[in-house]
Amino acid sequence: MINKIDMDGAMIPEVTDQIVELIGCKPEDILLASGKSGIGIEEILTAIIDRIPAPKVTPMHHCRP
């Protein structure tokens, strides 16, 4: 995710290239956001749901004390 994209000096293409080079992701996998202006917040939440698997829960058996 690139945050603060609403700022004048954001340099989105340059930062995107740096992230792709650093971690090897695809440019289209990088989310653009601005918490201040609310840009991209819904996309971030959707990406969390889509990209991060739910935790595996082991049911606990109720034991008597």
Secondary structure as UniProt FT lines:
FT   TURN            5..6
FT   TURN            8..9
FT   HELIX           12..23
FT   HELIX           27..29
FT   TURN            35..38
FT   HELIX           41..51
//
